[in-house]
Amino acid sequence: MGKKGSDRRRQKRQAKRKEQRRVTRKARQGAARNRGRRMPDLPGFSRFTDDDQRFWLAHGVNYIVSDYDNGVWQPLFPEIYDGETPSEEIIAQRVMDRFEETIKQGGYSDGQAATAWLMQTKQAVFSYRLEALKNVRVAQPEADAESLICQPHTDAVWRVFESLKRHLRH
Protein backbone atom coordinates (compact mmCIF):
# COMPACT_ATOMS: atom_id res chain seq x y z
CA MET A 1 0.00 0.00 0.00
CA GLY A 2 2.78 2.44 0.85
CA LYS A 3 4.47 2.05 -2.54
CA LYS A 4 1.19 2.51 -4.45
CA GLY A 5 0.25 5.58 -2.44
CA SER A 6 3.59 7.26 -2.99
CA ASP A 7 3.45 6.41 -6.72
CA ARG A 8 0.02 8.05 -7.00
CA ARG A 9 1.20 11.18 -5.21
CA ARG A 10 4.27 11.36 -7.45
CA GLN A 11 2.10 10.92 -10.55
CA LYS A 12 -0.26 13.67 -9.37
CA ARG A 13 2.65 16.04 -8.77
CA GLN A 14 4.07 15.25 -12.20
CA ALA A 15 0.69 15.80 -13.86
CA LYS A 16 0.26 19.08 -12.01
CA ARG A 17 3.72 20.33 -13.07
CA LYS A 18 3.04 19.24 -16.64
CA GLU A 19 -0.25 21.18 -16.68
CA GLN A 20 1.45 24.26 -15.19
CA ARG A 21 4.13 24.10 -17.92
CA ARG A 22 1.44 23.75 -20.60
CA VAL A 23 -0.51 26.77 -19.30
CA THR A 24 2.67 28.85 -19.02
CA ARG A 25 3.72 27.86 -22.55
CA LYS A 26 0.29 28.82 -23.97
CA ALA A 27 0.38 32.17 -22.16
CA ARG A 28 3.85 32.90 -23.54
CA GLN A 29 2.75 31.95 -27.05
CA GLY A 30 -0.28 34.24 -26.78
CA ALA A 31 1.85 37.10 -25.49
CA ALA A 32 4.32 36.59 -28.34
CA ARG A 33 1.50 36.67 -30.91
CA ASN A 34 0.07 39.87 -29.44
CA ARG A 35 3.39 41.68 -29.01
CA GLY A 36 3.29 44.93 -30.89
CA ARG A 37 -0.47 44.79 -31.45
CA ARG A 38 -2.72 47.46 -30.03
CA MET A 39 -6.25 47.15 -28.87
CA PRO A 40 -8.55 48.46 -31.59
CA ASP A 41 -9.41 52.12 -31.10
CA LEU A 42 -13.00 52.90 -30.33
CA PRO A 43 -14.40 55.76 -32.41
CA GLY A 44 -14.09 58.96 -30.40
CA PHE A 45 -12.03 57.41 -27.59
CA SER A 46 -9.15 59.82 -28.12
CA ARG A 47 -11.51 62.69 -27.21
CA PHE A 48 -12.77 60.95 -24.03
CA THR A 49 -11.06 62.98 -21.30
CA ASP A 50 -10.32 62.09 -17.69
CA ASP A 51 -13.12 64.51 -16.71
CA ASP A 52 -15.47 62.59 -19.01
CA GLN A 53 -14.42 59.35 -17.38
CA ARG A 54 -15.07 60.70 -13.87
CA PHE A 55 -18.49 61.97 -15.00
CA TRP A 56 -19.36 58.53 -16.44
CA LEU A 57 -18.12 56.73 -13.33
CA ALA A 58 -20.43 58.86 -11.17
CA HIS A 59 -23.22 58.75 -13.77
CA GLY A 60 -23.01 54.96 -13.91
CA VAL A 61 -23.13 54.69 -10.12
CA ASN A 62 -26.27 56.86 -10.13
CA TYR A 63 -27.96 54.44 -12.51
CA ILE A 64 -26.69 51.34 -10.70
CA VAL A 65 -27.93 52.43 -7.27
CA SER A 66 -31.33 53.58 -8.53
CA ASP A 67 -34.26 51.16 -8.81
CA TYR A 68 -35.01 50.62 -12.50
CA ASP A 69 -37.79 48.06 -11.92
CA ASN A 70 -39.82 50.52 -9.84
CA GLY A 71 -38.65 53.66 -11.64
CA VAL A 72 -37.15 55.19 -8.50
CA TRP A 73 -34.26 57.55 -9.25
CA GLN A 74 -31.90 57.80 -6.24
CA PRO A 75 -28.61 59.27 -7.46
CA LEU A 76 -25.59 59.14 -5.21
CA PHE A 77 -24.02 62.00 -7.21
CA PRO A 78 -26.81 64.43 -8.17
CA GLU A 79 -24.31 67.30 -8.42
CA ILE A 80 -22.86 65.95 -11.67
CA TYR A 81 -25.99 67.13 -13.51
CA ASP A 82 -25.14 70.67 -12.39
CA GLY A 83 -21.60 70.41 -13.79
CA GLU A 84 -19.84 69.47 -10.54
CA THR A 85 -17.98 66.19 -11.03
CA PRO A 86 -16.15 64.92 -7.93
CA SER A 87 -12.68 63.41 -7.99
CA GLU A 88 -12.25 59.63 -8.34
CA GLU A 89 -11.27 59.46 -4.67
CA ILE A 90 -14.48 61.18 -3.56
CA ILE A 91 -16.56 58.96 -5.86
CA ALA A 92 -14.98 55.81 -4.41
CA GLN A 93 -15.28 57.10 -0.82
CA ARG A 94 -18.96 57.98 -1.19
CA VAL A 95 -19.74 54.53 -2.62
CA MET A 96 -17.86 52.86 0.25
CA ASP A 97 -19.54 55.07 2.86
CA ARG A 98 -22.97 54.20 1.48
CA PHE A 99 -22.44 50.46 0.95
CA GLU A 100 -19.67 49.38 3.32
CA GLU A 101 -21.93 47.32 5.57
CA THR A 102 -23.80 45.54 2.76
CA ILE A 103 -20.53 44.73 0.98
CA LYS A 104 -19.10 43.24 4.20
CA GLN A 105 -22.19 41.08 4.65
CA GLY A 106 -21.50 39.31 1.35
CA GLY A 107 -23.92 38.29 -1.34
CA TYR A 108 -24.86 40.54 -4.21
CA SER A 109 -25.74 44.18 -3.63
CA ASP A 110 -25.91 47.39 -5.62
CA GLY A 111 -22.82 48.40 -3.66
CA GLN A 112 -20.86 45.52 -5.15
CA ALA A 113 -22.10 46.42 -8.63
CA ALA A 114 -21.15 50.07 -8.07
CA THR A 115 -17.71 49.05 -6.80
CA ALA A 116 -17.20 46.79 -9.81
CA TRP A 117 -18.21 49.67 -12.09
CA LEU A 118 -15.63 51.94 -10.47
CA MET A 119 -12.89 49.40 -11.27
CA GLN A 120 -13.49 49.53 -15.02
CA THR A 121 -10.77 50.79 -17.34
CA LYS A 122 -11.21 54.07 -19.17
CA GLN A 123 -11.79 52.12 -22.41
CA ALA A 124 -14.46 49.96 -20.76
CA VAL A 125 -16.25 53.02 -19.37
CA PHE A 126 -16.15 54.58 -22.84
CA SER A 127 -17.58 51.41 -24.40
CA TYR A 128 -20.56 51.61 -22.02
CA ARG A 129 -20.98 55.24 -23.04
CA LEU A 130 -21.07 54.10 -26.69
CA GLU A 131 -23.65 51.44 -25.84
CA ALA A 132 -25.83 54.04 -24.11
CA LEU A 133 -25.46 56.36 -27.10
CA LYS A 134 -26.50 53.58 -29.48
CA ASN A 135 -29.55 52.74 -27.34
CA VAL A 136 -30.68 56.36 -27.21
CA ARG A 137 -30.26 56.76 -30.97
CA VAL A 138 -32.39 53.65 -31.57
CA ALA A 139 -35.06 54.62 -29.02
CA GLN A 140 -35.25 58.31 -29.98
CA PRO A 141 -33.75 58.84 -33.44
CA GLU A 142 -34.86 62.49 -33.63
CA ALA A 143 -33.44 63.45 -30.22
CA ASP A 144 -30.01 64.87 -29.36
CA ALA A 145 -28.52 61.57 -28.20
CA GLU A 146 -25.22 63.12 -27.05
CA SER A 147 -27.14 65.33 -24.63
CA LEU A 148 -29.62 62.68 -23.51
CA ILE A 149 -26.98 60.14 -22.47
CA CYS A 150 -25.69 62.64 -19.90
CA GLN A 151 -29.09 63.34 -18.36
CA PRO A 152 -30.50 61.71 -15.22
CA HIS A 153 -32.90 58.76 -15.52
CA THR A 154 -32.85 58.38 -19.33
CA ASP A 155 -34.52 55.01 -19.93
CA ALA A 156 -32.20 53.84 -22.74
CA VAL A 157 -29.14 54.58 -20.57
CA TRP A 158 -30.76 53.01 -17.52
CA ARG A 159 -31.22 49.77 -19.47
CA VAL A 160 -27.47 49.62 -20.18
CA PHE A 161 -26.62 49.80 -16.49
CA GLU A 162 -29.47 47.50 -15.50
CA SER A 163 -28.01 44.95 -17.90
CA LEU A 164 -24.60 45.42 -16.27
CA LYS A 165 -26.13 44.83 -12.82
CA ARG A 166 -27.82 41.63 -14.00
CA HIS A 167 -24.58 40.44 -15.54
CA LEU A 168 -22.70 41.03 -12.28
CA ARG A 169 -25.29 39.05 -10.31
CA HIS A 170 -24.46 35.88 -12.21
KEKOL-650437 format. One record per atom (N, C-alpha, C): x negated, y, z. Coordinates in steps of 0.2 Angstrom, whole numbers, plus 5000, padded with zeros to 4 digits. Each point is the difference from the previous one (the first is absolute). Layout:
N
XYZ ...
This chain:
170
499649945000 500450065000 499650065000 499450005004 499650065000 499750024994 499849954996 499750014993 500550034995 500649975000 500550034996 500250075001 500150015007 500250075002 499550054998 499349985001 499550054998 500050014992 500149954997 500050004992 500550054998 500649995003 500650044998 499850085001 499850015006 499850075002 499550034995 499549964998 499550024996 500350014993 500449964998 500450014993 500450065000 500350015006 500450065000 499650075000 499449995003 499650065000 499750014993 499849954997 499850004993 500550034995 500649985001 500650024996 500150075001 500050025006 500150075002 499450054997 499449985001 499450044997 500150004992 500249944997 500150004993 500550054998 500650005003 500550054999 499850075001 499650025005 499850065001 499550024994 499649964998 499550024994 500450014994 500649964999 500450014994 500350075000 500350015006 500450075001 499550064999 499449995003 499550054999 499750014993 499949944996 499850004993 500650044996 500649985001 500650034996 500050085001 499950025007 500050075001 499450034997 499449975000 499550034996 500150014993 500349954997 500150004993 500550054998 500550015004 500550054999 499750075001 499650015005 499750065001 499550024994 499749954997 499550014994 500450024994 500649974999 500450014994 500350075001 500250035006 500350065001 499550065001 499349985000 499550055001 500050054994 500050075002 500150054995 500750014997 500549975002 500650014998 500450045005 500450054997 500450045005 500749985000 500350025005 500749995001 500350044994 500649984997 500350044995 500250075003 500050054997 500250075002 500850005000 500350025005 500750014999 500150074997 500550014996 500150074997 500150055005 499750055000 500050065005 499749995007 499749945001 499649995006 499550055001 499650024995 499550055001 500250075003 500750014999 500350065003 500350005007 500049935002 500349995007 499550025005 500150055004 499550035005 500149975006 499550015005 500149975007 500650035003 500150074999 500750035002 500649964998 500049984994 500549964997 500149935004 499449975001 500049945003 500350005007 499850055004 500250015007 500850025000 500250044995 500750014999 500449934999 499749964995 500449944999 499949955006 499550005003 500049965006 500550015005 500150075002 500550025004 500749994997 500150024994 500649994996 500249925000 499649964999 500149935000 500249985007 499750025006 500249985006 500750035002 500250064997 500650025001 500649954997 499849984995 500549954996 500049945004 499449975002 499949945003 500450005007 500050055004 500350005007 500750025000 500250024994 500850024999 500449944999 500650005001 500449944999 500450004993 499749974995 500350004994 500749974999 500149945004 500649964999 500650045003 499950045005 500550055003 500050074998 499550014995 499950074998 499850055005 499749985005 499850055006 499350024998 499950074999 499350034999 499750025006 499549975002 499750025007 499250014999 499850054996 499350014999 499650015006 499449985000 499550015005 499650064998 500050024994 499650064998 500550054996 500550035003 500450044996 499750064998 499450025003 499750074998 499649994993 499949944997 499750004994 500550034994 500650005001 500550034995 500050075001 499750035005 499950075000 499350024998 499649964997 499350014998 499549995005 500149975006 499549995005 499849935001 499549984997 499849935000 499549995005 500149965005 499549995005 499449964998 499450005004 499449964998 500249935001 499549954997 500149935000 500049985008 499650035004 499949985007 500750025003 500350054999 500650025003 500649954998 500049994993 500549954998 499949935003 499449975001 499949945003 500250005007 499850065004 500150005007 500850015001 500450034996 500750015001 500349934999 499849964995 500349944999 499849955006 499450005002 499849965006 500450025006 500150075001 500450025006 500749985000 500350004994 500749984999 500149925001 499549964997 500149935000 499549965004 499650035004 499549965004 500349945003 500650015004 500349955004 500349944995 500350024995 500349954996 499549964996 499450034998 499549974997 499649955005 499950025006 499749955005 500549945001 500650015000 500549945001 500049954995 499750024994 499949954995 500749994996 500049964995 500649994995 500050064996 500450004995 500050064995 500450065003 499750064998 500450065002 499850054995 500450054999 499950064996 499350035001 499850005007 499350025002 499549964996 500049945000 499549964996 500050014993 500650014997 500050024993 499750074999 500250055004 499750065000 499250005000 499849965005 499349995001 499649974994 500449954997 499749974994 500050054994 500550045000 500050054995 499450055000 499950025006 499450055002 499349974998 500049934999 499349974999 499949994992 500550024996 499950004993 499550044997 499749984995 499550044996 500350064997 499650054998 500350054996 500349984994 499749954996 500349984994 500749965001 500049965006 500649975001 500650055002 499850055004 500550055001 500350034994 499550024995 500250034994 500449954996 499949945000 500449954996 500750005003 500150015006 500750005003 500350074998 499650054999 500350064998 500249994993 499649974996 500249994993 500749954999 500049955005 500649965000 500650045002 500050055004 500550045002 500250054995 499550024996 500150054994 500449964995 499849944999 500349964995 500849995002 500149985006 500749995002 500450065000 499750065001 500450065000 500250014993 499549994995 500150024993 500649954997 500049945003 500549954997 500750025003 500050025007 500650015003 500350074998 499650054999 500250074998 499650024994 500149984994 499650024995 500050084998 500550035002 500050074999 499750055005 499949975006 499750035006 499350014999 499750055005 499350015000 499749955005 499849954997 499849945004 499450025004 499550044998 499450025004 500250035006 500550045000 500350045006 500449955004 500449964997 500449955004 499649955005 499549984997 499649955004 499750025006 499950075001 499750035006 500650035004 500649984999 500550035004 500249945005 500350025006 500349965005 500649964997 500049945003 500549954998 500350004993 499549994995 500249994993 500149925000 500649984997 500249935000 499549964996 499850024995 499549964995 499349995004 499850055004 499450005003 500149955006 500550015003 500249965006 500049934999 500249984994 500049934998 499349974999 499550044998 499349984999 499849985007 500150045005 499749995007 500449955003 500649994999 500449955003 499849934997 499850004993 499749944997 499349985004 499650055001 499449995004 500149975007 500550035003 500249975007 500249935000 500449984995 500249934999 499449964998 499650024996 499449964998 499649995006 499950055005 499649995006 500349955005 500650005000 500349955004 499949934999 499849984994 499949934998 499349994999 
